[in-house]
Every structure is written in structure tokens, then in C-alpha cells.
Amino acid sequence: MRELILLRHAHAEPVVPGQADLDRPLSAQGLAEAEAAGRWLAEHGWVPDQVLCSPARRARETLEAILTAIGYVEQRLESAIYEATAGTLAGLADNYREVDRLMMVGHNPGFERLVALMHSGQSGDYRGMPTASVAVLSLPAEAAIEPGIATLSAFWWP
């Protein structure tokens, strides 16, 4: 078995005039949420082998807070995560089949739809992922990401 951990970025500040959406920082609430998510991951042993993170500032700051709790892990920015569909995210995760525990840090609606697709087989059957929420999906080690392939092993939100 391998695991895919999806972490939605924590609460961000609203866009200010002239600011790009990619540049929105975490709010104070978001920083607290991200720190809590990091503690939860560490307490439950959900430490990834590799992390792919959206280039959005709020996602990068969420990851920084997580790493404070779990320690350093291999990571890279992945532009395809920003504004990704469930299909794009599935394809990206498929490129990392050799990673036993892959974490992706990114955004809705792509993340909540990917969880629904992998768990129930339908991307429209999603229930939502609040900011800083974590979904842990377990699937066969060499299996391709496809509808209904995974078990939802854990779901947490602050």
C-alpha cells in the first residue's frame, strides 16, 4: 500500500487591490490552523516521504508551518497544483507512484474532488475540505490513480 496525503492550504488573507491571488499570505488564523495540522500529522505518524506544493504563497506558508512540526522532507514546488482539476492532480500523483507516502499541498475544488473520485468513484460526490484540512488516502502500491481505487484512511480539520 501507498498513501496520498492531500493538505488544503490554511486560511489566507483576502486579496487586496493590485495583489495577485498567488501572493495572498496566510492570516493569523491560517498560521494557527497550519501549525495544528502539522501537530496532528506528527502525532499520527503521517510524515510524507515527499511533498509537492502549489506555488501560491498561502500553500508555501502552510507547508513551512507543517515542516516545523514534522521535520524536513523532500519537497518541490509544482505549478500544476495551482487551480488544478481532479484529473490533473490524479495525473500528477501518478507520476510519483514510487513514493510510498506522497503529500500534496494545494487548493479546492481540485482536492475535494480528487478525494471523492479516488474514494467513491465520482468527483461530483464531494463533501468539502475546510482550510488546513488533511485527507489521507490509501491505495495499492503500484496502482494507477483511478475512480474508487482508494480508501479514506483519515480526515482531519482544525
N, C-alpha and C positions, 0 to 999 in steps of 0.2 A: 504494500500500500504506500501511496504517497499522499501528501497533503498540500492543499492550496489554501492559503490564508488571505482573505480579502479584508483590507482595512480601509474604511472610508475616512477621508481626512476629517480632522476635527473642525469645530465651528470657526468660521472665518469672519473677519470684519467685512461690512458691506463695501461695495465698490464706491469709491469717491470719484467725483468728476475728473476726467482725464486719466484715470488709472485703468490699466489693462486688467482683465479678470485674472490672468495668470499671476499678477503681482499682489493679489489680496493676501495679507498676513493672517495668522491666527489671532483670534480675540483672546482676552484673558480667560474667558470661559473655555475656549478651544484648547489653550495650553493645558488647563487643568484636565480636560477630557483626554487629551493625548497622553498625559502623564498617567492617568488612571488606566488607560488602555495598555500602556507599557507595563504597569504593575500587574495587571490581570494576565497578560501574556507570559510574563516571567513566572508568576505564581503557579501557572498551569503548565509550564514547560513547553509552551508553543513558541519556541525560538526558531526562526527560519534559518535555512541554510543560505538562502539568497533572497534579496529584496529588489523588486522592480518598482520604481516610484515615478509618479507623474511629475513633470517639471514645474507644475504650479507651486507657487511659494507656500500655500497653505498645506499642500501634501508634503513638501520637503520639511517644513517645520514640524508637522505631525511625526514624520519619520525620525527627526532629530530627538524629539521627546521620547519616542519609543526606544531608541537606541540607548538612551540614558538608563533605562530600566533593564534592558535585555543584554546590553553589551554590543560590541561591534560585530556586524555580519557583512558579508559581501553584498554590495548594493550597486545599483546603477539607475540613472535617470532614463526613463523610457517615454519618449514623446507620444507614442501611440496610445498611452493610457488616458491622456487628457481628451475629454469628450468622446471616449470610445464607446462603441456599441458592445453588446454581449458577445457578438460574433468576433469582433476584433480582439477583445480580451481573451476569448477562448483560444483563438489562433496564437496569441502571444504566449499564453500559458503552455500551449502545446509545444512551443519552441524550447521549453525548459523541462521536458519530460524526465531528464536525467537528474533533476534536482528533487531530493526527497521531500523537502518542505519549502515551498516557494511562497513568499508573501508579495502581494501587490498592494500598493498604497495609491488610492485614486478617488474616483468620483461616482456619484449616481447620475443618471439612472443606470448606467452600464453595470455597476457592481451588483445592485439588487437584482437586475435581470439575469446576470450570469449565475448568481446563486440559484434563482428559480429554475433556470434552464438546466443546470447540472443536477439539481436535486429532484425537481418534479417533472422535468422534461419540457416545460413550457416557459418561455421567457416572459410571457404576459401574466404568469401566476406568481407575481412577486408581492411581498408583504412590506417592503421598505427596509432601509438601513439608515438609522439615525446617524448624525455626525459622530465620528470616532468609534462607530460600531465595528465589530470583528465577526466575520463568518469563517469557520474552519470547515473545509470540505475534504473528505477522504475519498480516494478513488484508486483503482488498480494501478500498480506501479507503471506499467508501460502503455496503459490505455490512452487513447486519444480523448480529448475533451469533446463530449457529445451529450445530447439530451438524456437526462436521467442516469448518468454514469456515476454520480457521487452520492455520498451520504453526508448530511449536515451533522458534523461531529460536535460542534459547539457554535453558539451565537451569543454575543455579549454586546452590551452598550452601556455607556455611563449613565 
